[in-house]
Amino acid sequence: MKGVMIISVLVVFSMVQVIVKPIEAFTCVELAMKVIPCASFVIGSAVQPSPECCNGVKQLKTMLVTRNDKRAMCNCLKMAASAFPKLKDEAITSLPAKCGAPLPFTISKNMNCDTI
């Protein structure tokens, strides 16, 4: 199950890479690799995010340099969240704060990346 989830996330991020204009600072696949350890938390099988998950979220935060970076990351995360119906909205939304790395946008299936 976990292996299928990881492969699914990578496939979605690869598709997003084709859909979203390529960016110079990072790719959606790179973002996926950082948040894969968060899978058990965002689907509800873990009560808290793992240290590995939080390390990945903290790395995401350091990648947000420009406004374009923020929009690109928002779009990658939104597409990934939308592709997985088992994701728990509360878990996704609370993830950055639980990891001590609040992002400049709220992660959700319905976030508006154009306003960032």
N, C-alpha and C positions, 0 to 999 in steps of 0.2 A: 504494500500500500504506500509506504513512504517513498519507495523507489519510483513508483508510478507518479506520485505527486511531484517529485523532483523533476522527472522527465517532462511532465506536463507543464510545469512552470517554465522550464527552459524552452519548450516549444512555443509557448505563448510569448515569451520575451523575444524569441527569434522572429516571430510574426510581427510583433510590435516594431522591431527594428526596421522591418521593411515598410511598415505603414507610416511610422513617424520619421520625419526628416532626420537623417543621421546627424549626430552631434559630435563635437570634437572632444569634449571633456570625458565622456564615458558612453558606454552602450547599454542598452536594456539588458543584454545578457550579463554584463558585469554587475549590474544592479541585482539581477536574479541570483547570482552566485553569493552575494552578500546577505540576502534575505532568506535563502533556502532553509537555514537553521531555524527560522521562525515558523515553519509550516505547522508544527504540532500546536503551537500557541494560537495561531490565527484560525485553525479549524476547530479549536475547542478541546483538544485532547490533552493539553497541558494548561495548568492554572496560571503559570508565570512564564514569560519568555526565558529561554536559556541564556547563559552568559555568551555563548557563541552568536546567538541571535542578536543580542544587544550590541555586541562588538560590530556586527554587520550594520545595524541601524546607525550606530555612531559614525561608522565610515561613510554611510550615505550622507550624513549631515555635513561632513567635511568636504564632500564633492559639490556642494551647493555654493558656487562662487558667484555666478551671474544670474540675472533674471531668466535668461534662456536655459541655464542649467536647471533652475527650479521648475520651469514649465516642462522641460523634457523629462525630468525625473517624475513629475506629477503624472504626465501622460503614460509613462512606462508602468508606474504603480497602479494607475487607474485601470489600464487595460488588463493587467495581471489580476487585479481584484475582481474585475467584471467577468473574467473567464472561469472563475471557480465559485460555483454556487454554494459550496460547503463552508466558505469563509464566513466567520462570525463578524458582523459589522462592529460590534463593541470591541472585539479583540484587535481588529485592524486599526480602529480609531485610537485606541489607547496604547498601542505598541510603542510609538516614539517616547511618550511620557514615561511609560513603565521602564524604558531603557535609559532614561535620563538624557535623552537626545531629542527634544521637541523639534519638529520640522516646521518650516514656514507655511505649511498647508496641512490640512487634515486628510489622512488617507481614508478613502472610502470608494465604493463602487460608483458613486454619483458626484464626485468632486468636480469642480469647474476649474480646469487648469488654465483657461484663458484669462482669469482674473488675477493670476499670480504675477 
